[in-house]
Structure formats: structure tokens, C-alpha cells
Amino acid sequence: MATIKQMNKVPFMGVKFWKAISKKIGGKGGWVYKDGEKGLMQNNTSGHPLSPDYKKYKDNDMKRFTDGKRLGASPFKGRTLKRRDFPLEGRSLATIGTSVVTMILTGDTIAGLHGIKAKRDGITMTYELKDTDKIVGNKARDYDIVGLNEKNIKRIKVEMIKQFKKNKVKFIPKNIVINVGK
């Protein structure tokens, strides 16, 4: 027969469970990254069109356009746009040709989502500090990759139910019988 102490362990997921969940949510190939590839933001919006100027540069590998008069340069490919926090020289761009905002140019920002503090009842997730300006600036445009959308919250609930069932079997192997009266 199960004891009260054993029954109290059933609802707790544990640190190991939350670390596994953080790996499913974050990183390259995680739920948030896959949503980003489809243009689905974590505030449940999607289909944000690219601005015409941004689309033009993105389709040109984020290189500025040149007039082709200097040193026989191509009129289409110039130097990479230089910005202090946006060096793309020699980088592979992950989402060339997309018509909607994906929040994935090189994939580094979304792939930087990771768990930092697991407890037995949850985990804290964060992005890399260097990406703060990009994330906050894009959130103001409604391109939000902070938090979780309804689909990802539902996925966590499903994983919790699976773990709850495992814990029930582990700690309460037999049916609980409660006798009231005689």
C-alpha cells in the first residue's frame, strides 16, 4: 500500500524532467526555433510581412548594393552591411527567400535560448545577453520570441502528464484502497 510520503512525490516533475524540457524548447531544432522557421511568434502571431527594404537586402545575402563601377564589382553583391552588432561577413544565412518574418537570419539568436536554473517545479530559460537589443527591438514590432505560445504550453502540459503517469506507477505500484467505516 502506498504511503502519504510516496503520494506526495507523484505530482513533482523533478530537476531532470525540467532540464529535458528546456532542451526540447530551446536551442537549434527546439520548439521555439521550429516555430521561428515557420514565421510563428511566441505571442501567437504569424505571417508578418518583411519590409521591402529588408527583403531586398536579405535576398542579397545582407550585402549592400553597389553600382558596379569600382574594380569590376558586380552590381548586385557589395560588402556585407556593417553594423557594430550585426557582423555577417562570411556567414551563412538560414532563411533566404522567405516572405515573412521568421526571426531567424543566421539562427544564432533563437538557438541561444537555453535553460539556466532548473528546480523540481520548473526551469528558468533565457537568451544570450548579447541578443537583448535584437529581441527587445523586434518585440516592439510584434515579432516576439520571449515566452511560449499556446501550442508550446500545451506540449509542456502533455509532457507533464506523461511524467505524472510515470511517477504514479513508480511510487504507487498498486491501487489505493480506502476503507471508510467497517
Sequence and secondary structure as in RCSB ss.txt:
>XXXX:A:sequence
MATIKQMNKVPFMGVKFWKAISKKIGGKGGWVYKDGEKGLMQNNTSGHPLSPDYKKYKDNDMKRFTDGKRLGASP
FKGRTLKRRDFPLEGRSLATIGTSVVTMILTGDTIAGLHGIKAKRDGITMTYELKDTDKIVGNKARDYDIVGLNE
KNIKRIKVEMIKQFKKNKVKFIPKNIVINVGK
>XXXX:A:secstr
   HHHHHHTT   HHHHHHHHHHHSSTTSHHHHHHHTTB TTS B  B  HHHHHHHHTTTB    S STT  S
S   B   TT   TT   TTTT SB  S SSSHHHHT EEEEEETTEEEEE  GGGHHHHHHHHHTT   SS  H
HHHHHHHHHHHHHHHHHHHHH  S        
